[in-house]
């Protein structure tokens, strides 16, 4: 993620002595994202990712860290956490709670193909099944009420037509009742930059720090809205059908999910329209931060509105 807290090699040297991963070779900040501080750490033993948590406190982290360990144990392609010499996953560096994870193979698929979308859908469904035995629980901190509160906070910055659309989409989601849908642990941020692809194979899902308990369909909608979206907000039907085919080959949708799908797609887009508006108009301070275009997900919502073909067959 973006670098909010600077770490130098001198800072890292005593930290690494608490681990069995060798001596530092290279430390490099990762200049993408908007929430935590991430560095690539290359040592004499291999390559890792170091995360310093900027908003989450140490007592909040076990849900996420133990989830990663649980999924890795069940064969899901994730960046597995590394324990220190005290057998603790969570440590501290420069005043921030900190985690080291393995660096999984692959790179970001900027323009994903049909086969890659199918593999992401399949791995996401496998993740949902594997997480059923995970005992942790985390209420979604960025659910519908957060969307409503954030929309109100940025209303003054928007053109009247955009503000009216935002309020209407919030009202639509507030009118929904998703409690009958199958639920469990969701990634909640499975964008292309949070999946490393090794060719057409999933190298690993990364950045689980929005993971929570919510409708599984919400997770699928978030992934599809990014993996299959075009620049104008339209959805590529070939990629969309591939992702859904991969997912439903493992966990088919139930009737209630099929009925909820059109509005859920809009809700998943609203989640990121509101968060990007907040980042754009009220950004956090950081050394290498950037705000992503909020209008992209406004266009995704507008394209979803009134669509008849939702690629479920």
Secondary structure, DSSP 8 states (H G I E B T S, - for coil): ---SS---HHHHHHHHTTSSS--EEEEEE----SSSEEEEEEESS-EEEEEE-SSS-HHHHHHHHHHHHHHHHTT--B--B---TTS-S-EEETTEEEEEEE--S-B--TT--HHHHHHHHHHHHHHHHHGGG-----B-TTSHHHHHHHHHHHGGGS-HHHHHHHHHHHHHHHT---TTS-EEEE-S---GGGEEEETTEEEEE---TT-EEEEHHHHHHHHHHHHTB-TTS-B-HHHHHHHHHHHHTTS---HHHHHHHHHHHHHHHHHHHHHHHHHHHS----SS-----THHHHHHHHHHTT-------
